[in-house]
Amino acid sequence: MTPATRLLDQHAVDYRLHSYQHTAANSDYGIDASAQLGVPADRVFKTLVAELDSHELVVAIVPVSGRLHMKSLANAAGAKKAFMAERTKVEKTTGYVLGGVSPLGQKKALATFIDASAHAFETIFISGGRRGLEIELAPDDLAKLTGGRFAALGEHA
């Protein structure tokens, strides 16, 4: 169990866990998960923590097949600028290590933005809170649990 799965269980949300053997040689954790689970990369979402010009941390959830567009995230958050948060700040704030950051069950609740492309799927895959563990759930359940808002955030491949 991870804080993410405990949260899902507490709220009786329908989800499935998928484990895979993380390959240490591949630091692109989402692509690794996509390949090993046989799931299209646009259906596997990575959890990124960014810092706004106000120094507030926010979560962006985007497909591993694309990239986070910082200006779009800043606009969605009502800020002028956004940039990737430092690793130590991310790990301290979320309680997760990079490569295993889940948008669910973080130590501190952060404003969360989910790429609108998630609505193209009945279920999406997100980190389960550790490397090698993915949670499959409905995008609307993810939004409900995180207080997340859908927005166009990514530059899709």
Secondary structure, DSSP 8 states (H G I E B T S, - for coil): --HHHHHHHHTT---EEEE----TT---HHHHHHHHHT--GGGBEEEEEEEETTS-EEEEEEETTSEE-HHHHHHHHT-S-EEE--HHHHHHHHSS-TT---SSS-SS--EEEEEGGGGGSS-EEEE-SSTTEEEEE-HHHHHHHHT-EEE--EE--
